[in-house]
Amino acid sequence: MFLPTTKEECDALGWNKLDVILVTGDAYVDSPFFGPAIIGKLLLSKGYTVGIIPQPDLKNNDIERLGEPRLFWG
Protein backbone atom coordinates (compact mmCIF):
# COMPACT_ATOMS: atom_id res chain seq x y z
CA MET A 1 0.00 0.00 0.00
CA PHE A 2 1.28 3.42 -0.96
CA LEU A 3 1.04 6.18 1.62
CA PRO A 4 -1.48 8.83 0.54
CA THR A 5 -0.06 12.03 -0.95
CA THR A 6 -3.31 13.88 -1.70
CA LYS A 7 -6.58 14.61 0.09
CA GLU A 8 -8.40 12.47 -2.50
CA GLU A 9 -6.23 9.45 -1.67
CA CYS A 10 -6.97 9.97 2.05
CA ASP A 11 -10.70 10.15 1.31
CA ALA A 12 -10.51 6.91 -0.71
CA LEU A 13 -9.01 5.21 2.38
CA GLY A 14 -11.73 6.70 4.60
CA TRP A 15 -9.22 8.82 6.54
CA ASN A 16 -10.55 12.30 7.29
CA LYS A 17 -7.60 13.35 9.52
CA LEU A 18 -4.05 12.03 9.46
CA ASP A 19 -2.14 11.28 12.64
CA VAL A 20 1.26 11.96 11.06
CA ILE A 21 2.35 13.78 7.92
CA LEU A 22 5.86 13.15 6.63
CA VAL A 23 7.48 15.77 4.39
CA THR A 24 10.41 15.00 2.11
CA GLY A 25 12.39 16.99 -0.43
CA ASP A 26 12.71 13.88 -2.59
CA ALA A 27 10.16 12.15 -4.77
CA TYR A 28 8.05 9.55 -2.96
CA VAL A 29 9.11 6.03 -3.82
CA ASP A 30 7.46 3.11 -2.03
CA SER A 31 10.69 1.21 -1.48
CA PRO A 32 12.63 -0.24 1.46
CA PHE A 33 15.52 1.98 0.34
CA PHE A 34 13.56 5.20 0.92
CA GLY A 35 13.63 6.45 4.54
CA PRO A 36 10.26 8.26 4.68
CA ALA A 37 8.53 5.19 3.20
CA ILE A 38 10.08 2.96 5.88
CA ILE A 39 9.09 5.32 8.70
CA GLY A 40 5.59 5.76 7.26
CA LYS A 41 5.02 2.02 6.88
CA LEU A 42 6.27 1.38 10.42
CA LEU A 43 3.86 3.98 11.84
CA LEU A 44 1.06 2.58 9.67
CA SER A 45 1.72 -0.93 11.01
CA LYS A 46 1.32 0.45 14.56
CA GLY A 47 -2.17 1.77 13.72
CA TYR A 48 -1.43 5.40 12.86
CA THR A 49 -2.80 7.11 9.77
CA VAL A 50 0.15 8.48 7.81
CA GLY A 51 0.43 10.67 4.73
CA ILE A 52 3.45 11.95 2.87
CA ILE A 53 4.12 15.22 1.06
CA PRO A 54 6.94 14.75 -1.46
CA GLN A 55 8.76 17.77 -2.89
CA PRO A 56 6.40 20.49 -1.58
CA ASP A 57 6.22 23.79 -3.46
CA LEU A 58 6.55 26.24 -0.58
CA LYS A 59 5.60 29.23 -2.75
CA ASN A 60 2.07 27.85 -3.22
CA ASN A 61 1.41 26.59 0.36
CA ASP A 62 1.66 23.05 -0.99
CA ILE A 63 2.74 21.99 2.49
CA GLU A 64 -0.92 22.33 3.56
CA ARG A 65 -2.32 19.92 0.98
CA LEU A 66 -3.08 17.18 3.52
CA GLY A 67 -4.28 19.49 6.27
CA GLU A 68 -2.85 19.56 9.79
CA PRO A 69 -1.84 16.27 11.39
CA ARG A 70 -3.40 15.14 14.66
CA LEU A 71 -0.02 14.27 16.24
CA PHE A 72 2.98 15.66 14.34
CA TRP A 73 4.81 16.57 11.16
CA GLY A 74 7.92 14.55 10.38
N, CA, C and O of each residue as an XYZ file, in Angstrom:
296
protein
N       0.832     -1.187      0.000
C       0.000      0.000      0.000
C       0.876      1.250      0.000
O       1.784      1.387      0.819
N       0.595      2.133     -0.910
C       1.281      3.418     -0.958
C       0.704      4.339      0.105
O      -0.495      4.292      0.381
N       1.532      5.166      0.695
C       1.043      6.180      1.620
C       0.344      7.263      0.813
O       0.819      7.613     -0.267
N      -0.773      7.807      1.299
C      -1.479      8.834      0.536
C      -0.671     10.131      0.448
O      -0.003     10.537      1.399
N      -0.753     10.766     -0.725
C      -0.057     12.033     -0.952
C      -1.019     13.170     -1.268
O      -0.602     14.322     -1.384
N      -2.310     12.851     -1.410
C      -3.313     13.878     -1.702
C      -4.530     13.666     -0.803
O      -4.714     12.589     -0.235
N      -5.345     14.690     -0.681
C      -6.584     14.611      0.091
C      -7.522     13.561     -0.506
O      -8.219     12.864      0.231
N      -7.544     13.445     -1.826
C      -8.401     12.472     -2.499
C      -8.008     11.042     -2.134
O      -8.873     10.190     -1.931
N      -6.695     10.781     -2.050
C      -6.233      9.448     -1.669
C      -6.602      9.145     -0.212
O      -6.934      8.006      0.116
N      -6.547     10.145      0.651
C      -6.971      9.968      2.053
C      -8.458      9.652      2.118
O      -8.878      8.762      2.857
N      -9.250     10.383      1.344
C     -10.699     10.153      1.315
C     -11.022      8.736      0.834
O     -11.924      8.088      1.364
N     -10.276      8.257     -0.181
C     -10.507      6.907     -0.705
C     -10.232      5.843      0.360
O     -10.841      4.773      0.342
N      -9.324      6.134      1.279
C      -9.014      5.211      2.375
C      -9.966      5.383      3.562
O      -9.941      4.591      4.504
N     -10.804      6.424      3.509
C     -11.732      6.701      4.601
C     -11.081      7.437      5.763
O     -11.606      7.435      6.876
N      -9.940      8.067      5.506
C      -9.219      8.822      6.540
C      -9.559     10.294      6.390
O      -9.222     10.899      5.372
N     -10.218     10.885      7.376
C     -10.554     12.305      7.287
C      -9.524     13.183      7.989
O      -9.484     14.390      7.750
N      -8.684     12.598      8.857
C      -7.604     13.349      9.515
C      -6.432     12.404      9.714
O      -6.594     11.295     10.225
N      -5.253     12.849      9.308
C      -4.054     12.027      9.457
C      -3.432     12.227     10.832
O      -3.474     13.324     11.388
N      -2.859     11.168     11.372
C      -2.136     11.280     12.640
C      -0.768     11.917     12.418
O      -0.326     12.755     13.204
N      -0.110     11.513     11.347
C       1.257     11.956     11.057
C       1.359     12.315      9.583
O       0.827     11.611      8.725
N       2.048     13.418      9.296
C       2.353     13.783      7.917
C       3.862     13.899      7.803
O       4.496     14.680      8.513
N       4.430     13.107      6.894
C       5.859     13.148      6.631
C       6.106     14.034      5.414
O       5.369     13.968      4.430
N       7.139     14.857      5.487
C       7.483     15.765      4.387
C       8.895     15.435      3.939
O       9.799     15.300      4.764
N       9.084     15.306      2.637
C      10.407     15.001      2.107
C      10.713     15.858      0.883
O       9.821     16.182      0.100
N      11.951     16.211      0.735
C      12.387     16.986     -0.427
C      12.598     16.122     -1.651
O      12.810     16.637     -2.749
N      12.541     14.810     -1.472
C      12.708     13.880     -2.590
C      11.354     13.422     -3.105
O      10.321     13.668     -2.483
N      11.376     12.760     -4.238
C      10.161     12.149     -4.766
C       9.780     10.985     -3.859
O      10.650     10.376     -3.236
N       8.490     10.671     -3.778
C       8.047      9.551     -2.958
C       8.168      8.264     -3.758
O       7.576      8.115     -4.827
N       8.943      7.346     -3.221
C       9.110      6.031     -3.823
C       8.784      5.006     -2.739
O       9.390      5.026     -1.668
N       7.839      4.118     -3.007
C       7.460      3.107     -2.028
C       8.463      1.963     -2.111
O       8.239      0.958     -2.786
N       9.579      2.148     -1.400
C      10.691      1.210     -1.478
C      11.353      1.079     -0.110
O      11.353      2.033      0.668
N      11.914     -0.087      0.193
C      12.628     -0.240      1.461
C      13.952      0.523      1.485
O      14.646      0.514      2.502
N      14.306      1.173      0.399
C      15.524      1.979      0.336
C      15.236      3.463      0.527
O      16.146      4.286      0.421
N      13.989      3.814      0.805
C      13.559      5.199      0.916
C      13.105      5.450      2.354
O      12.070      4.930      2.772
N      13.867      6.240      3.115
C      13.632      6.453      4.539
C      12.217      6.838      4.920
O      11.634      6.193      5.791
N      11.623      7.887      4.294
C      10.258      8.257      4.675
C       9.238      7.135      4.456
O       8.276      7.019      5.215
N       9.442      6.310      3.425
C       8.528      5.189      3.195
C       8.650      4.167      4.321
O       7.644      3.617      4.770
N       9.869      3.909      4.778
C      10.084      2.958      5.876
C       9.427      3.472      7.154
O       8.707      2.731      7.822
N       9.672      4.733      7.495
C       9.090      5.320      8.699
C       7.567      5.324      8.610
O       6.882      4.971      9.570
N       7.042      5.726      7.451
C       5.593      5.762      7.263
C       4.958      4.394      7.391
O       3.913      4.255      8.026
N       5.569      3.380      6.798
C       5.019      2.022      6.879
C       5.092      1.483      8.307
O       4.188      0.770      8.743
N       6.152      1.812      9.036
C       6.266      1.377     10.419
C       5.148      1.992     11.265
O       4.495      1.296     12.043
N       4.933      3.307     11.107
C       3.858      3.976     11.843
C       2.493      3.405     11.449
O       1.629      3.201     12.302
N       2.309      3.153     10.165
C       1.058      2.576      9.669
C       0.819      1.206     10.295
O      -0.312      0.883     10.660
N       1.865      0.403     10.421
C       1.720     -0.930     11.010
C       1.368     -0.870     12.498
O       0.852     -1.840     13.053
N       1.645      0.261     13.140
C       1.316      0.449     14.558
C      -0.068      1.067     14.748
O      -0.481      1.339     15.876
N      -0.794      1.292     13.624
C      -2.165      1.772     13.717
C      -2.362      3.261     13.476
O      -3.479      3.762     13.607
N      -1.308      3.972     13.128
C      -1.427      5.400     12.864
C      -1.794      5.632     11.399
O      -1.408      4.858     10.523
N      -2.543      6.706     11.144
C      -2.803      7.110      9.767
C      -1.685      8.059      9.356
O      -1.411      9.044     10.041
N      -1.045      7.755      8.232
C       0.151      8.478      7.807
C       0.013      8.907      6.362
O      -0.401      8.124      5.507
N       0.366     10.163      6.091
C       0.431     10.674      4.733
C       1.824     11.208      4.486
O       2.602     11.405      5.420
N       2.132     11.442      3.226
C       3.449     11.953      2.874
C       3.308     13.063      1.839
O       2.512     12.963      0.905
N       4.086     14.112      2.017
C       4.122     15.216      1.056
C       5.513     15.230      0.438
O       6.465     15.685      1.072
N       5.645     14.734     -0.802
C       6.941     14.753     -1.460
C       7.156     16.057     -2.221
O       6.237     16.565     -2.864
N       8.347     16.586     -2.150
C       8.759     17.774     -2.892
C       7.727     18.908     -2.844
O       7.211     19.303     -3.890
N       7.418     19.434     -1.664
C       6.405     20.494     -1.585
C       6.881     21.787     -2.237
O       8.057     22.144     -2.158
N       5.954     22.475     -2.879
C       6.223     23.789     -3.457
C       5.840     24.815     -2.397
O       4.660     25.118     -2.220
N       6.824     25.343     -1.701
C       6.552     26.243     -0.581
C       5.981     27.582     -1.016
O       5.385     28.281     -0.196
N       6.140     27.957     -2.263
C       5.597     29.230     -2.750
C       4.079     29.190     -2.881
O       3.426     30.233     -2.859
N       3.517     27.996     -3.015
C       2.067     27.853     -3.217
C       1.365     27.197     -2.031
O       0.269     26.661     -2.190
N       1.979     27.228     -0.835
C       1.409     26.592      0.358
C       1.076     25.129      0.131
O       0.112     24.613      0.696
N       1.866     24.463     -0.691
C       1.665     23.049     -0.988
C       1.813     22.197      0.264
O       1.296     21.082      0.321
N       2.506     22.707      1.250
C       2.742     21.987      2.494
C       1.419     21.719      3.227
O       1.355     20.836      4.082
N       0.385     22.463      2.899
C      -0.918     22.329      3.560
C      -1.869     21.387      2.830
O      -3.040     21.295      3.200
N      -1.403     20.700      1.824
C      -2.315     19.921      0.979
C      -3.028     18.776      1.694
O      -4.107     18.363      1.270
N      -2.444     18.261      2.767
C      -3.082     17.176      3.519
C      -3.718     17.649      4.815
O      -4.194     16.837      5.607
N      -3.728     18.954      5.036
C      -4.280     19.489      6.272
C      -3.259     19.452      7.389
O      -2.061     19.309      7.142
N      -3.734     19.580      8.619
C      -2.850     19.557      9.786
C      -2.937     18.184     10.445
O      -4.035     17.670     10.655
N      -1.802     17.589     10.771
C      -1.844     16.268     11.393
C      -2.338     16.314     12.836
O      -2.193     17.329     13.517
N      -2.916     15.221     13.290
C      -3.403     15.139     14.664
C      -2.237     15.102     15.660
O      -2.326     15.695     16.735
N      -1.146     14.410     15.310
C      -0.022     14.268     16.238
C       1.191     15.118     15.865
O       1.607     15.970     16.650
N       1.766     14.897     14.675
C       2.977     15.656     14.341
C       3.326     15.589     12.852
O       2.867     14.726     12.103
N       4.161     16.546     12.474
C       4.811     16.573     11.156
C       6.155     15.871     11.328
O       6.767     15.955     12.393
N       6.609     15.193     10.309
C       7.920     14.553     10.382
C       8.700     14.764      9.115
O       9.831     14.292      9.000
